[in-house]
Amino acid sequence: NEAVNQPLEVQDYDYQKEFGIAPYFTEYVRQQLQETYQMDIYRGGYSVYTTLDSRVQAAAEREVNKNLAVLQEKANKRLIASNKIKKYIDPEILENRPYREILKDKHFLDSLATESEPIQVALVAINPGNGYVLAMIGGRDFEKYKFNRALQAKRQPGSTFKPIVYTAAIDKRYSPSIELINQPQQNSVFKRKTVDL
């Protein structure tokens, strides 16, 4: 009876207390220690020093969270406008409410879109001088999404190949701002030149 009469106190959940300041990076380090070095990290009493810079990590998380909200809002608007959101609405809700009425409930649709098709993110900040990882973000929420998109996702190289091309061109004494037309030129003022990259 005494316990029942006491008021309930809600405690704030401290995400960083459970997962630390860089959970995707911490998990990556843990996996490396166990897989590469076969270390018993839970009973070994080791001190592990990493290259992570907590200031860079905090700045990265701040910027990612700010931009993720903007991107999610745009994605939600596209999903709602295309009527693809309908496939995520519980059929029971559709039985009790007309779809046109549901479309007027922007808060419900926005929450449903964010939960159904969340925008994910990956970021790795490195020191270009030595390759040390300064910050790593592998997704929008480590508690919900353990998959580290920064390291585990397979993706095409895309713009990561540009430094290789630029380096080869600069080594051949081309300026980074030179424009080359990608077609044969007849009677051109410029002589055609073969570029070996």
N, C-alpha and C positions, 0 to 999 in steps of 0.2 A: 504493500500500500504506500509505503514511504517513497519507493522508487517511481511508482505510477504518478504520484503527485508532484514529482520534480519536473520543472519545465524542460522541454527539449531544446538542446543547443545544437545548432548546425555549424559544423566546422568547414572552413574554406578548404578546398582541395588544392594542395600545393603540388603541381605537376613536376616542378624541378626537384622536389625532395625525393620523389620516387624514381625519376628517370635521369636526373642530372641536367646540366645545361646543354649538352649536345648528345641526345640519346642515340641518334643514328651513328654518330662517330664512335661513341662508347661501345655500341654493339659491334661495330666493325672491328675495333681494337680487340674486344673480347674474343671474337671469332678468329682473328689472326693469332692471338696468343694460344688458343686451344688447338687450332688446326695446324698451324705452322710449327709451333714450338712444343706442342703437347703438354702445355703447362696446366697444372691443377690450380686454376686461379682462385677457386673458392676456399681452398685450404692451404695454399702455398705461402701466404703472407708476403706476397710480392708488392713492391712499389713500382708502379708503372708511370713513366713520364712520356708525355706525347707532345706533339707540335701544336696542338690546338691553342688558339689565342681566344680567351673568353670574351675579350672586347670585340674582336672581329665576329665571333659567333653571335653575340648579342646584336650587333649592327645588322648582320645577315638576317637573323630571325625577325628583327623589327621591319626591315625592308620587305622581306618575303611576305610577312603577314599583311602589311599594308597593301602590297600589290596583289596578293592572292584574293583579298576581299573584292577589289575592283574587277579582277578577271572573273571571279565567281559570279559577280552580279551580271556581267555581260553574258556569260554562258547561260545563266538562268533565264535572262530575257530571250535569248535565242531559242532555248528549249521550250519555253512557254509559248512564244510566238509561232513556233513550228507545229504546235499541238502534239509534239512527241511526249509532252508531260503526261498526257492522258494514260499512257501505258503504265505509269507509276502510281496512279491513283487506285487505292484499294476499291475493288468492285463493290464492296458493301457500302462504301461512301457514295459511289455513283448511283446505287439503288435508292438511297435516301435523299440525295440532293441532285438537282439538275446540273449538268455539266456547265451550262452558262452561268449559273450561280457560283459554282466553284471557281470559274475563271475570274470572278470579281474579287475573290479572296486572295489578294496579292501576298499576304504574309504566309498563308498556307502553301501557296504555289512556290514561293521563294524557298521556304524551308524544305519542301518536298524535292525541289530541283537540286538544292545543295546536298541533300542526303542521298539522292538517287544517282547523281552524276557529279561528284565532287571534283573540282580542279585539283590536280596534284602538282607538286613542285620538286625540283632537285637543284641543289646548289653546292658547289665545291669551290672554296677560295683557297688558292695555293700561293706560296711565296715563289715567284718566278725565278729567284736566284738559286734556290736549293730544292724546290719541289715539295717543301713541307706543307702539309694540310693545315690551314689556319682555321677553317670553318667548314662544316658539312651539314647539309639539310637534305634528307632523303625522302621527305613527304610532308604532307600538311599536318599530320598528327601521329606521333610515334605510338601513342597509346592505342589508337584505332588501326593504324596501317604500319605494320612492322616491315613491310617490303621497302628496301632502301633503293629508291629510284636513281640515286646518284651513282650507285655501284652495280646494282643487280639488273637494272632495266637494259634491254637490248635496243639500241637505236642506231639509225644511220649516222655516219660521221658529220654530215652537213657542213656547217661553217668551221668546224674544228680542223678541217683540211686547209683552210685559207692560209694560215701561217706558213705551211709547207710551200704552197704555191708562191706566196709573197717572198719568202726567203730565197727560193730558187730564182725568181725574177730579179731581186735586188743583187744577188750574187752575180748575175749577168749584166749588172749596171743599168737596170731599168728603174725608173722612179716609181714609187707606189701609186702615183696619180696618173701614169701614162694610160691613154686609151688606145686600144687596138681594135680595129674593126674585124669582126669574125666572118668575113666574106672576101672573095677575090675582088681586087680593085683594078679596073682597066683605065689606062691613061691617067693614073693617079700622080699627083705631085710627089707623093711619098713612094719610095721604092719598097717593094715587099721584102720583108726580112723574115727569115726563119728563126724562130725562137726555140732553143733547146732548153726545156725546163727539166 
